Amino acid sequence: MSYYRYQNSSYNRPSLIGGFRFFPPVIKYLLISNVAIFFLADFISVFRIEGFPVAPIISYIFALYPIGNGFHVWQLVTYMFMHGGFMHLFMNMFALWMFGMELENTWGSRKFLGYYLLCGFGAGLSDLFIGPLFGPAGPTVGASGAIYGVLLAFGMLFPDRPIFIYFLLPIRARYFVLFYILMEVYAGVTGSPDGVAHFAHLGGAAVGFVYLMVDQERLPGKQLWSRTRQRFVTPEYAGKISAYGKDNVVDAKYYDVHSEEDHVNQQQIDEILDKINQGGYQSLTEEEKRILFEASKKLN
């Protein structure tokens, strides 16, 4: 594992040794599926069905539409795999690889996939219910909401990791993430007419934040519950609760179960002791060790 320094702090950067992969399974399949769906949809959209273009039909089925205006439940998942253009796709996939690679290597594939989909799902809900309060609602596509959750997780898990803007200017991950979140808040609240679903981005980051707080057991409610319990529960009663059932737990003992055939006589013990004198304890068989163990228990 390589060791790096960033001014007054340090971090560990995983090397290629020890299972670290540049394209872990979930990242790889997400990249492949998003790229494949984009080009497949782009190819199919050139066709027509009875004179009608296919592109609006694909968008109507798979993009995330406002409630009451074309919304279907499955769109909360499918919209994450739809993109509005090649640059939209490229930037999202590059960010997914750049920030998600180390998360998946750290968490494992199953946890990372669950986190990614959860953030994307939360981003969709935020776009449906909060976005219309600050501007006109319309169909939404892209994995940006889920990726903002990935970006937030990277900033929280690796806050001092330097990120090079335009490959030149280094900035700590915590400040990089904070800057992007504040920009999204400003653009969302002011209703920036750029066609970007800012509240989907913020929703993905918010869901990711809550997930990480729960996962790391850092929710304020846990400390509040501990203080409330100490105030209203007497120490004596708390001790009884903590000690409940202790008397009913009995340590299991090895070789406690045996039959009448396991009777050990003094001659066998003497022979085993002689064998130890000649070849040491390691020369005993498992049966001889068991006999010696039984004999020592009887002496105790």
Beta strands, then each sheet from edge to edge (+ up, - down):
strand 1: 2-6
strand 2: 9-13
strand 3: 48-49
strand 4: 52-53
strand 5: 162-165
strand 6: 169-172
sheet 1: 1+ 2-
sheet 2: 3+ 4-
sheet 3: 5+ 6-
end
